[in-house]
Amino acid sequence: MATPVALYLQDAHPIRDSMSYAAYAEERGFHAVWQAESRLVREATVPLAAYAAVTGHIRLGSGVADCWSRNPARLAATFSTLDDLAPGRVICGLGAWWDPLAAKVGIRRRRPLTVMREVVTAVRSLLHDETVTFHGEWVHLDGVELDYVYQERRPKDVPIYIGATGDRMLELAGEIADGVVLNYLVSPGYNDRALEHIDAGLSRSGRSLADLDRPQLVVCSVHEDEATALDLARLMVTQYLGQQPHIMAASGVPRSLLDAVGEVLTWPATHEQVAAASKLVPDEIVRMLTASGSPDQVRTRVADYVRHGCTCPVLYPLGDVRAMIDAFAGWSAPVTSTTTS
């Protein structure tokens, strides 16, 4: 049986090109397409609607929308609307965003675990066609419901996934979410500790790892020449080393390298700074944090993430998108995923 794989799109391509990639991924048997919403470039739901219009059965996920900048009632209405277009295919992926970007737009990320719990609870209830009164620290709703007038009133089948990297958010995802979106640019070994925290949260809800979907973003740089593939991925790895050093440290990146890169990069980093800092990043670090190389090398590397608990690799293509899709069409990981506590 083929291992489910998904496509991850950010803002590197015109939306109409991304629509063609989503349709091609569906044609080649991909399970889902996820649209990023991380920087202030491209929000997720408009592209997802476009992908829904040119596909018929592939799943469509936000990877991930932040839990701060949309009122939870509007968030529920947005994903309900997407479900109208693609019934039963939409996944609401939420994340806690990151600083300094959040701070720069006036959002104080105080108590993100509490906020995430409140938002997930409220959005899920609204999507379940409930009338919601909720007075928390962040969410305040007073007799609110999705006000269906000209359509069938029904619960919407929109699972909520939490994009989590830190230990406590992983636990919360295990406790309350329908799935957890594991981050990219981490080593497969990072997943082992992540699964321990997810399992701790699952135990609080009476579930096991087998009950929770665990898609994982994986940077894929496919080229017949490994050196070329590594170079394609190196710039992205370098930028992430500067932006998210705590995640990189958790994956085993030496502190000396993190410090050296941090001395070169500002935020937001310029292309020139990233290019200069990339000269400090050795091949072994790029190999550790990405799936880069020939198609066979990349498939082997992605299988490592499955071996370490990922249920569906969400492949972030660098370079030729269709070539990467072709490399994983009908692919079966030669390993067994971790599915028990």
C-alpha positions in Angstrom: 0.0 0.0 0.0 1.3 3.5 -0.9 2.3 5.7 2.0 0.1 8.9 2.0 2.1 11.9 1.0 1.1 15.6 0.7 2.3 18.7 -1.1 3.2 21.9 0.8 3.0 25.2 -1.0 4.1 28.6 0.3 4.4 31.8 -1.8 7.3 30.8 -4.2 4.9 30.4 -7.2 2.1 32.3 -8.7 -1.2 31.1 -7.4 -2.3 29.8 -10.8 0.9 27.8 -11.0 0.2 26.4 -7.6 -3.3 25.5 -8.7 -1.8 23.4 -11.5 0.5 21.7 -8.9 -2.4 20.9 -6.6 -4.3 19.3 -9.5 -1.2 17.4 -10.6 -0.6 16.2 -7.1 -4.2 14.9 -7.0 -3.7 13.2 -10.4 -0.5 11.5 -9.1 -2.3 10.1 -6.0 -1.2 12.6 -3.3 -3.4 12.6 -0.2 -3.4 16.4 0.6 -2.1 19.8 -0.3 -1.3 22.2 2.5 -0.9 26.0 2.0 1.5 27.9 4.3 0.5 31.0 6.2 3.6 32.1 8.1 5.0 35.4 6.9 3.1 38.4 5.8 3.1 37.4 2.1 0.3 34.9 1.3 -2.6 33.9 3.5 -3.9 30.4 3.3 -7.6 30.3 2.6 -7.7 32.1 -0.7 -5.3 29.7 -2.3 -7.1 26.7 -0.7 -10.3 27.9 -2.3 -8.5 28.0 -5.6 -7.1 24.5 -5.2 -10.6 23.3 -4.2 -11.9 24.6 -7.5 -9.5 22.6 -9.6 -9.5 19.3 -7.6 -12.1 16.8 -6.7 -11.0 14.7 -3.7 -7.6 15.7 -2.4 -7.6 17.1 1.2 -6.9 20.8 1.7 -5.2 22.1 4.8 -4.0 25.4 6.2 -0.4 24.9 7.3 -0.9 26.8 9.5 -3.1 29.8 10.1 -2.3 31.8 13.3 -4.7 31.7 16.2 -4.4 35.4 17.0 -5.3 37.6 14.1 -8.8 36.3 13.3 -11.7 36.3 15.7 -12.6 32.6 16.3 -16.1 33.2 15.0 -14.7 34.5 11.8 -12.2 31.7 11.7 -15.0 29.2 12.0 -17.1 31.0 9.3 -14.1 31.0 7.0 -13.5 27.2 7.2 -17.2 26.5 7.0 -17.2 28.5 3.7 -14.3 26.4 2.5 -16.2 23.2 3.4 -19.1 24.5 1.3 -16.7 24.5 -1.7 -15.0 21.2 -0.8 -17.2 19.2 1.6 -15.3 16.9 3.8 -11.9 17.8 2.3 -10.9 20.8 4.5 -8.5 20.7 7.4 -8.2 23.8 9.7 -4.5 23.9 10.7 -3.8 26.5 13.5 -0.5 27.6 15.0 0.7 30.1 17.6 2.7 32.2 15.2 6.1 33.5 16.2 8.0 36.6 17.2 9.3 39.1 16.3 6.7 39.1 13.5 3.7 38.9 15.9 5.1 41.7 18.0 5.7 43.9 15.0 2.1 43.8 14.1 0.9 44.5 17.6 0.1 41.0 18.9 1.4 40.1 22.3 1.8 36.4 22.4 0.9 36.1 26.0 -0.1 32.6 27.2 -0.2 31.0 23.8 -1.3 27.6 25.2 -4.4 29.1 26.8 -5.2 31.1 23.7 -4.9 28.0 21.5 -7.0 25.9 23.8 -9.8 28.5 23.8 -9.7 29.1 20.1 -9.8 25.4 19.2 -12.6 24.8 21.6 -14.7 27.7 20.3 -14.0 27.0 16.6 -14.8 23.3 16.9 -18.1 24.1 18.7 -19.1 26.6 16.1 -18.3 24.2 13.2 -20.3 21.5 15.0 -23.3 23.8 14.6 -23.5 24.7 18.3 -24.5 28.0 19.8 -21.5 29.2 21.8 -21.2 31.3 24.9 -17.5 31.4 26.0 -15.8 33.9 28.2 -12.1 33.1 28.5 -8.9 35.1 28.7 -8.8 35.6 24.9 -12.1 34.3 23.5 -15.3 36.1 24.3 -18.5 34.9 22.5 -22.0 35.6 23.7 -24.6 33.3 22.1 -22.8 33.0 18.8 -23.6 30.5 16.1 -22.8 30.2 12.4 -25.9 32.0 11.0 -26.9 29.7 8.1 -29.9 31.2 6.3 -29.7 30.2 2.7 -28.0 26.8 3.1 -28.5 23.5 5.0 -27.8 23.8 8.6 -25.4 21.0 9.5 -22.2 20.3 11.4 -19.2 20.8 9.2 -16.6 18.0 8.9 -13.6 20.1 9.4 -10.9 18.6 11.7 -8.6 20.9 13.6 -4.9 20.3 13.6 -2.4 22.2 15.7 1.0 23.1 14.2 3.4 22.4 17.1 7.1 22.5 17.8 7.6 23.3 21.5 7.1 20.6 24.1 4.0 22.1 25.8 2.2 22.8 22.5 2.9 19.3 21.4 1.2 18.1 24.6 -1.7 20.3 24.0 -2.1 19.0 20.4 -2.2 15.5 21.8 -4.8 16.5 24.3 -7.3 18.5 22.2 -6.5 18.4 18.5 -7.6 16.0 15.7 -4.1 16.0 14.4 -0.7 17.6 14.9 1.4 19.2 12.1 5.0 18.5 12.9 7.5 21.1 11.8 10.1 21.1 9.0 13.8 21.6 9.2 14.1 19.3 12.2 16.0 16.0 12.2 14.1 12.7 12.2 15.5 12.1 15.7 13.7 15.3 17.0 10.5 13.4 16.4 11.2 10.9 19.1 11.1 13.5 21.8 8.1 15.2 20.1 6.1 11.9 20.2 6.8 11.6 23.9 5.1 14.9 24.6 2.3 14.2 22.1 1.7 10.9 23.9 1.6 12.7 27.3 -1.3 14.9 26.0 -3.0 12.0 24.4 -3.1 10.1 27.7 -5.0 13.1 29.2 -7.7 12.6 26.6 -7.8 8.8 26.8 -6.3 8.3 23.4 -3.1 6.7 21.9 -0.8 7.7 19.1 -2.8 5.5 16.8 -5.7 7.9 17.2 -3.9 11.1 16.1 -2.8 12.0 12.6 0.8 13.3 12.5 1.6 14.9 9.1 5.0 16.5 9.0 6.5 19.2 6.8 9.7 18.0 5.1 11.8 20.2 2.9 12.6 18.2 -0.3 15.3 19.3 -2.7 15.4 16.8 -5.6 18.2 16.8 -8.2 20.2 14.0 -9.8 23.3 15.8 -8.6 23.4 15.7 -4.8 25.6 18.8 -4.6 23.1 20.8 -6.6 20.3 19.6 -4.4 22.1 20.5 -1.2 22.9 24.0 -2.5 19.2 24.5 -3.4 18.3 23.7 0.3 21.2 25.5 1.9 19.8 29.0 1.7 16.6 27.9 3.3 18.3 26.1 6.1 20.5 29.1 6.7 17.5 31.4 7.1 15.9 29.1 9.5 19.1 28.7 11.6 18.8 32.5 12.1 15.0 32.7 12.6 14.4 29.6 14.8 17.6 28.7 16.6 15.9 27.0 19.5 14.4 24.5 17.1 17.7 24.0 15.3 19.4 23.4 18.7 16.7 20.8 19.6 17.6 18.9 16.3 21.3 18.8 17.3 22.8 21.8 15.4 25.9 22.9 17.2 25.6 26.1 19.2 28.8 27.4 17.6 27.1 27.3 14.2 24.0 28.9 15.4 26.0 31.8 17.0 28.1 32.2 13.8 25.0 32.4 11.6 23.2 34.8 14.1 26.1 37.2 13.9 25.5 37.6 10.1 21.7 37.7 10.0 19.3 40.4 11.1 15.5 40.2 11.0 14.2 40.2 8.5 17.3 39.0 6.9 18.3 40.2 3.4 19.1 37.8 0.6 22.7 39.0 0.7 23.0 38.2 4.4 21.5 34.7 3.9 23.8 34.0 1.0 26.8 35.1 3.1 25.8 33.1 6.1 25.1 30.0 4.0 28.8 29.7 3.4 29.1 28.7 7.1 26.6 25.9 6.8 28.2 22.5 6.0 26.6 19.8 3.9 26.0 17.5 6.9 23.7 20.1 8.5 21.7 20.4 5.3 21.4 16.6 5.1 20.3 16.4 8.7 17.5 18.9 8.4 16.2 18.2 4.9 15.6 15.5 2.3 18.0 16.6 -0.4 19.7 14.6 -3.2 18.7 12.3 -6.0 15.1 10.9 -6.0 16.3 7.7 -4.3 18.2 9.6 -1.7 15.2 11.9 -1.0 12.8 9.0 -0.7 15.1 7.2 1.7 15.4 10.4 3.8 11.7 11.0 3.9 11.2 7.4 5.0 13.3 8.2 8.1 10.6 10.7 9.2 8.0 8.1 8.7 10.1 5.6 10.8 10.1 8.3 13.5 6.4 8.7 13.7 5.3 10.9 10.8 2.0 9.5 9.4 2.0 11.6 6.2 5.1 13.5 4.9 4.0 17.0 3.6 6.7 17.7 1.0 7.9 21.2 0.6 9.5 21.3 -2.9 12.6 23.2 -3.7 13.3 23.3 -7.5 11.1 21.4 -9.9 7.7 20.8 -8.2 6.4 18.3 -10.7 9.6 16.3 -10.6 9.3 16.0 -6.8 5.6 15.0 -7.1 6.6 12.3 -9.7 9.4 11.1 -7.3 6.7 10.2 -4.7 3.8 9.1 -6.9 2.8 5.6 -5.6 5.7 5.6 -3.1 5.6 3.3 -0.2 7.9 3.9 2.8 9.9 0.8 3.6 9.3 1.2 7.3 6.5 1.0 9.9 5.3 4.2 11.5 5.2 4.5 15.3 1.5 4.2 16.2 1.4 2.9 19.8 2.0 4.4 23.1 
